[in-house]
Amino acid sequence: MSDAREPRASKPSQQPFPSSPQRQFAVLAGGCFWCTQAAFQNVPGVLRVVAGYTGGSAETATYEAVCRKDTGHAEAVCIEFDPQRITFQRLLELFFELHDPTQYHRQGADVGPQYRSAIFYATPEQRQQATEVIERLTAEKKFPAPIVTTLEPLESFYPAEQYHQDFARRHPDHPYVRAVIRPKLEKLQHLLTRARPPI
């Protein structure tokens, strides 16, 4: 993403992940979190999407630190969703449609381990479902190159600085939003109008 940094915000705090029949969570990393947040905010059944960092420590959960590419963090989103309206598996299907899971430690012009493709599973069931989706896509040869998406245990999630939250909504005319995020949102709308999931 282009550099839109502002004065350093206070250190994000770790968030709990309580689940219920009406509310569950998914933490996904698929490149710039501006893109991923903007996309999943438009998915029916999704209640809330928070951009943040996961995979590293609380001390390095800042944009400034993560840009050094040595913190272990990925730019990710925490998706709160209603499992009675959309399933975790369906979220994964959209996730794989909305980014390139064959690019290692990058998405397009965004390069570095913080832009890796990863699924941070919170339960054994999430890990199993993610494994099954990846195996199915591999068997179907959905992509021209091997999927490099990693499955990583979710230990903590740290919300990003406030100026990163809802970036696309707040800056609709930003060059990155026009060039990268808008086409992704258009693709999402096409996917959502299909009668059945594409994968």
Summary of the structure (lengths in Angstrom):
residues: 199
radius of gyration: 15.7
end to end distance: 27.9
largest distance: 46.8
contacts: 635
relative contact order: 0.23
helix: 35%
strand: 21%
